[in-house]
Amino acid sequence: MDYYPSTGTVKTSMDHPTQGHTQMFRRDLDDGGFARVCQEPRSHTGHGYQTKGGKGGY
């Protein structure tokens, strides 16, 4: 998990069981949304987008 304070963005990276390596970026989270992501990185906040890596890559 990475946090970018200048944009208020949180990035989580994980290996998804069917999609492979993924990164989820969530922008403009309020305190409650940030706390949810910290407790459960797979939580859906309604503020974000996902990227998928290629074979074996990020």
C-alpha positions, 0 to 999 in steps of 0.5 A: 500500500502506498499513500500519495498525500499531494493528491490524496491517493491510496494505491494497493497492489496485490495478486488477484486470483483470476486477474493476476497482479493488479493495482487499485488507485483510490483518490479523494478519500475521506477519513472513513474511506481511508480507514476502510482501505487500511482495514480491507485493501479489497474494499470498494470505495466508489472512488478509484480505478484499477490497472492490471500488469502484464505476464509476471510484471507490474 
